[in-house]
Amino acid sequence: MGWADVSYHGGEIKTPNIDALAAQGVKLESFYAQPVCSPTRGCLMTGRYPMRYGLQTGVVRPWATYGLSLDERTLPSALKEAGYETAICGKWHLGHVTPDYLPTHRGFDHQYGHYNGALDYFTHIRDGGFDWHRDDKVCRDEGYSTFLDAAEVCRLIRARDRSKPLFMYVPFNAVHAPHQVPEKYKEPYKSMKEPRQTYAGMVAAMDESIGKILQVLDEAKMRDNTLIIWTNDNGGPAPGRVTSNGPLRGGKGTLYEGGVRVSCCAVWAGHIKPGTVNSEPLHMVDWYPTLLGLAGGSTEQKLPLDGKDAWATIAEGKPSPHAEIIHNSTPENGAIRMGDWKLVLNGQKTETEEGSEEPAAPAGGKRAARRAARNGERVELFNIRDDPYEKKNRADENAEQVKELRERYEEFAKQAVPPKLKPKAADFVSPKVWGEKD
């Protein structure tokens, strides 16, 4: 979803329920995710950068023979240890090659939705295989996936174990391609050209579904004792044609702000002051230790965390706990932010979008990418406070700053494991049901 595809960021698509959430709590205006979605989901589930478990390039494809490493401790597992009931309704996208990789084997008491990205919203088919499941068994519920997810969330809230607190993870497939929505949601956006018109309807349908979930929380008298987080998994693809990232540079698959800075807000009555805005840099890895801290869970574990407990920043407006944030580190490119400065290495190289074997369009276009490739490595330095839209490359005039950021970046890059992403095997045949063996 694009940065400016919520109306609280000035977007033309109406998102009244998301806007209401943003007004009731804090808008986190320098919140970062990964350039594409599986890596971001890995960050949330582990509190660790995806370069540590091989998910730093691309997404987990339907035919992948891997997933989120089984060595990783997951957020729902840690919350279960703290006494929580745990549920996921929506897109998993972290592997299904064997049952050990499925949500109910990774800490979730309840699962509903699909394993892959880019499935048909109505038929629930991806690449010829059916992909809709409840508790990791095939489920033949019919309907538009956004609405099905919301209905299951509402059902689980009503049926929850009232002796336990609840962790509910709702990764909607919306508003990912393919662009599909019931016709009535497109009506208010007839002035837009396709595919943005349909995309706008998808955003509206998702916002409506979020409203229904909030209504059930109110009916259950849970709102005052619930921390609600709204965020995206990466910036909008094809900005200007499908999505809108506003003035941010680039889009999905890039290391520029339009690819990694995402809309995010957090609401908790009595704990977060309504109507506040926070521009301190935070990252998706931070939710893991932050939520465990609030829940009374433990962050003592075998694998060290990259995430920081950011509650003081979120609730009290204190400075970011990060000395640096790694936007990504791959064999071909990477980026790091330290304070106001951001170093981008080979920013013209982009990650492949889900649903396509073609890479996302690079910032500056294919001609710029070819020119940069001819010239070798491209080094860019931006001051994000003074130049949030990354218009001026200051690398040549700030050699010492480049050296400092690069040295810190290289320390992280040396810790990266090889990416797991591999092409589809020539003899691969989709199963009738994803996650099952034919």
N, C-alpha and C positions, 0 to 999 in steps of 0.2 A: 504494500500500500504506500502511496506517495506521501511525502511529508506534508504537502498542502492539500491532501484529500480528506482532511477533517476540517469542518468549517471553523473550528477554533483557531486554525492556522490561516484563516482567510480563504479557504477553499470554496468552490462553487457548489460542491456536493453537500447536501444537508445531512448533518450527523448530530441531531439534537440530543440523543442519549449519551454519546461519547462526549459531546460538549458539556453536558450537565455534570458528568463525572469530573472532567477537567476543572470545572468551576468549583466543585465541592472539595477539591484537594489541591495537590501541587502538580504543576506542569513541569516535567523534567525536560528542559529544552536543549540539553547537550547529552542526550542519552544515546548510547551506541550499541549496535548489533553487528553481525558479520555481513559480508556482501551478499550472501545467499542463505537460504533458510535452514537446511540441515545443520550446518555449523553453528548457527544461532541457537537452535534447539539443544545442541550439545552443550553450549555454554550455560544455558538455563538449567539443564539437567545435572551438570557436574560442577559448576563453578570454576571450570578450567577452560583455557583457550583451546580451540579445536586442533591446533598444531600439535598438541600433546598426545592426541589419539588418532591422528591421521585423517581427520575430516576437514582439513583446511582448504581443500580445493573441491568445488562442486558440491552436489547433493547426493544423497543415497538413492541411486536409481532402482527401479523395480527389479532389475536383474542382478543387483549387487550381491556379491558373496560375502559381504561384511556388514557391519552396522556399528553403533556406538560400542566401543570396546567393553567386553564383559568384565574387565578389570576395574571399570569406573563405578564408584559409588554414586547413586543417583539421588536427586532431591526427594522424590517420593519415598524412597527407601529410608532416607534419613529422617523424614517426617513421620513415617510409620514407627520408627524407633522412639520418637517423641510422643507417640500415642495417637497420631492422626489417622483418620480414614482418608483414603486417597483415590482420586478419580481423574481420568482423562476423557474428554469428549471432543473429538476432532481428528486432526492429522498428527500421526506419530512421526513418520519420516526419519526414523533412526535405525532401521533395519528390521528384516523379517525372515532372514534366510533360514534360521532354525527357531524353534519355540523359545530358546533361551534369550533371544533378542526382543521378544514381544513385550508390550507394556506390562502385562500381568506378571511377567518374570523380572521386571525391572522396578518393582515397588508399588505398582498401582493395584488397588483392590478392585477397581472397576475400570473397564475400557469400553469405549464406544466410538465408532467412526472408521477411519481408514489408515492404512499403513503407508501408502504412496502419496506423492504430490500429483497435481495435474490430472485428477480423475474427472470423469463426467459427473456434473452436479446432480443429474437426474437418474442416470442408469447405474452410477457408481462403478463404472468400468474404466480400467486403465490398461492400455495396450492389450486388449482382448481378455483380460482377467478381471473377475469381480472382486471388488475391494470395499466391503462393508462388514463390520464385525461388532459383536458385543461380547465382552469378556474373552476376546481373542478366539471367538468361534464365529463362523459365518452367520450373518444376520441379513434377512431379506426385507427389512423395513423399506418402504417406498416413499419417495418424496425428495424435495430439494435439500441438499446436504446441509446447508446453513440452518434451515429450519429444524431438521432432524437433530442436529447437534444441540441447539438451544432447548428443544423439547426434552431431550435426555438429561441435560443439565438440570432443568426444572424438576424433572421426575426424581433425580437423585437427591436434590436438595430436600424435597418433601419426604423422601424415604430414608434419609440419612440416619446413621446411628447417633442418637442424641446424647449418648454417653461419651462421645468423642468429638474433638474438633475436626473440621473438614478442610482438606486441601483439594481444590477443584481447578484443574488445568484445562482451559478451553481454547485450544489452537484451531480456530475456524479454518477451513479450506479457503473460504473467502478472504481476500478477493483475487486469488490466484487464477491464472488462465487454466482451462478454457473459459472464455467469457460467456457466462450463461446466467439468466435470471428470469423469473416469471415476468411476462410482458408488462403487467401493471406497474412494476417498479421502474420501468424505463420511461413511462409517460411524462414525469416532470422534467425530463432531460432531453426532450425531442429536439431542442436547439443544438445539441451536441452531435458531432459526427461519430459514426462508429469507428473503432470499437469502444471509444470513451463513453458513449451513451449507455451501452450495456454495462460497462464497468461501473458507471455511476449508480445504476440500478442495483448492482451487486453490493456496493458500499451501503446504500440505503437499506437493503434487505438485512445486511449484517447489523447495522445500527438498530434496526427494529428488533432483531433477535436479542441483542444486548439489553434493550429496554425490557423485554419479557423476563430475562434472567434477573434483572434488578428488581422487577416487580415481585417476583417470587421470594427474593431475599427479604423484601419489605414485609410480605405476607407472613414469612417465617420469623419475623422480628429479629433478623440476623444482621441487618445493616450496621448497627452501632458497634458490633463486635466482629466485623469483617474488614480485613484489609483487601481492597480491590485494586488490582494493577491492570492497566490497559497499555499495550505496546504492540509494536510490529516486529517482524523478523528480519526485514531488510528494507532498503529504499525502493521506490517505485520503478518498475521497468518501463522502457520506452517513454520517458517523460516528454510531455508535450503532445504525444499521440494517444496514449492510453491513460497514463497517470500524470500527476503533477507533484514535483518536488519543490515547487515554488522557485526561489532564487538559488537553491542549493545546486552545486555543480555535480553533474553525472547522475547515475542511477544504479539500479540493481546490478550487481556483479562488479562494480568499481569500488575503489578504495577512497574515492572522494566523498564529501559529506552527503551528497545525494544518494550514495549507495549504503552508507553505514550509520548516518544519523537518522533516528526514527522517532516518530511521535510516541510519547510516553507520559502517563499521568498516574498518580497514586492517591487513593482516597481512604481515609479511616477517621470516622467521626470521633472527635475528642483527642485525637493523636496527631493529625495533620491539619494545619490551619487552612481553611478554605481560601481559594483565590490566590494562592501563592505561586510564584514562579521561581524556578531554580535553574541556573545555567552552569552549574558545576559539572565537569565531565564524569559520567558514570557509564558502566558497561553491563551487558546482560549477565556476565559472570557474577556480578555483585548480588543478584537476587538470591543465590544459593546461600551464602553465609548470612545475608541480611534476614531472610525468612527463617533460617534455623535459629538465629539469635532471638528473634521475636517469639518463636515457638518453644524455646527452651531446649532445643536440640543441640547435638554436639557436632562441632566441626573437626574434631579429632579423627583423623583418618590416615590411611597409608599414603595416598597421593596428595601432594600439597596443592592448595588452592591458589588460583590467580585472582579470584573475586575477593572483594573487601566488604566488611560489614558497613553499609552505607546509610544506616538508619539515621544517624546524627545529621548527615547531609540532607536526607529526604525530609525528615520531620522538623529539623531545627535550622536548616539552612547553613550548616557548617561547611567548611571547605571539603572538596573531594578527598577521600582517603587514598587516592592513587597518585603515585609519583609519575607514572606513565600508564598509558593504555595502548595495547598492541591491537591495531585494527586487523592485521593478519600477517602471517609469515608463510610464504610458499617458496618453492624453488625458483619461481620466476618473478615474484613481486612481493611487496609488503609495505606496511605503513605503521608509524608509531606517533602518538601524541604525548608530549611532555609539557605540562602547563599550557601556555597559549600556543606553543609551536607544534607543528605537525610535519613530519617528514614522509614523503611518498616516493617509493622506489618503483619505477616502471608502472606508473599509474595508468598507462595506455593499455596494459594487458588486463583482460577482463575474464571473469568466471562465467562458465556456461550456465544458461538459464534452464530451469526445469521444463520439461516438455519439448525441448529442442536440442539438437546436437550442435547447433550453431552458438557461438559465444555472443554474449550481450554486446550491443554496440558500444564501442569505447568512447569516452568523452573526447570530443574533438573530431570524431568520425574515423572511417577506415583510412583515409589519406593521412591523417595525423598519426595513426598507429603505424602505418608503413614507414613514414618518415622517421618516427622515433626508433623503430626497429633498426633502420639503416644506421642510425647514429649511435647505436649501442645503448647502454643503460641510461635511463632518464631519471634525474634526481630533482625533486621539487620540494621546496620548503615554504610553508604558509604560516602566517600568524593568524590563527583562527579567531582571536578576539577582535583584531583590527580588520581582518579580511575573511569573514565567515563563509564567503562564497568562492574562495580560492581563486581569485582572479589574478593575483600577482605572485609569481614564483620568486622568492627571495634567496634562493640557494647561492647565487653567485656573490651576493653582497654580504652573506652571513656564513662564511666558511667554517668558523669556529662552532656556530650553532649546529650546522650540518654534521660536523665531526662528533659533537657531543651526542646528538640524537642517534647517529648511525652506530656509534660504539654501543650504546644501550640496546639498540635494535638487534645488533649482531649477537649480543649476549643471549637474547631470547631465541634468535634464529638457530643458534647452535643446539638448543634444547628440543627443536622440532623433530618429530619422527617422520618418516617418508609418508606422503599422501597415499591413501588406500584406493583412490579413484582409479577404476580400470574400465576399458571399453567393454561393450556387451559381447559375450562369446558368440561366435558365428553360428553355433548350433543351439542357441538358447530359444526355448519355446515358452511362452507365457502359460502359467497354470490356469485352470478354470477359476480357481479362487486363490488370490494372493495370500501367502502364508501357509498354504496347504500343498502337499505333494500329490500330484495326479496319480 
